[in-house]
């Protein structure tokens, strides 16, 4: 299997695990792999009055960073604005950008899910 296909497979699996994790901690999934004119958002979820735009990263090691590049963050921000606009949610909810990192567990000693809330802001 090619590296690209394997990476895509790991990414899809990580997105599924991220959605399960988010549901378990009380989020409602609004969209998965949502695509707008500006770009794609891996997972859009809601908890109470907050809409969360999640970038999901699969990492072999949990300390591998993974925050999207400045260009990727701008693209995700524009896609989020489009999502909010299309759904007519601008005034109803707060929103933020989270990073969910998924890494394989090693002997059960490392948490395979790392959720970084408010990982970046669009105004930066």
N, C-alpha and C positions, 0 to 999 in steps of 0.2 A: 504494500500500500504506500502511496506517495506521502511525503511529509505534509503536504498541503491538505490532502484528504484526511490524514490522521489528525491534524490540528483542528480541522473543521469538525470532525467527529467528537474530539475532546471538548471543543467549544459548545457544541449542541448538548452534550451530556452535562457540562457545567451549568448551562442555562437551565436545564431541567432541575438539577439539584438546587440551584439558587431559588427557583420558584417554589420548590417544596419547602425549603428553609424559610422563605418569606411567609408562606402560608402558615407554617407552624408557629411563627412568632406574631401572627395576627394581621398580616397584610392580605389584601384582596388583589389578585392579579387582574389588571385592566387590559394589558396587551403584552404580547410576546413577539419579539422580532418585528416591532412596528416600523414600517418604512414610510417615510414622507419624502417630499421633494429634496430636502436638505440632507437626509441621511437616515440611519437606522438606530433604533433604541432597542437594546437587548430585552429589557423587561420594564414595564410600567406597572407600578403597584400603588395601592392607596391604603392608608391606615388613618382612621379618623378623618381629620381635615387636611392631611398632607398627602400630596402625590409625589411619589418617588420614581425618578428616572434612574434605572440601575444599569451600569456597565458591568458585565460579567466577564471575568478573566479566569482562565484555567492556567495554573502555575504548578510546575513540578515541585517547587519549594514554596512554602507559605511566606517566605521573606523576600520574594522576588519583585517586590514593588507592584507595578501593574497599572498605576494611574495613567489614564490616556494622555497622549501628547496634547499640546496646546491646540493644534489643528483639529485633532479628534474631539476635544472638549468643545470647541466652537461649533463643530458640526452637530454634536449631540445637543448642544444648547439650542441651535436653530431648529432641529427636529422637535425638541421638547416644546418650543414656542408654537410650532405648527400643530402639534398634538393638542395642546391646550386650546388653541384657536379653533380647530376643527370640532372639538367637543364642547366649546362654549364654557370653559371652566375657569376663565381668567380671574374672576373675583371671588369665586367660591372656596378655593383651596390655596394653601401654601404649597410650595414645591421645592424639591431639593434634588441633588445629584449624589447618588451613592455608588460605591464600588463594592462588588461582591466577588471575592477571590475564592476559587475552589482549588484545592490541592489534594493529591492523594494522601490518605492517612498512612503513617508509618508506624505500624505496631500499636495503633490506637493512642499514641502519646501526643499527637499533634491534632488540633482541631482542623478538620478539612475545610471549614467555612470561615472566612474572615470577612466581616461586614463593616465597611468603613462608611459611616453615615456622614453626609455633607462633605464628601471627598473633594469637591471643587465648587466654585460658584461661576455663574455666567458673566458677572460683571468684571471678572479679573482677566 
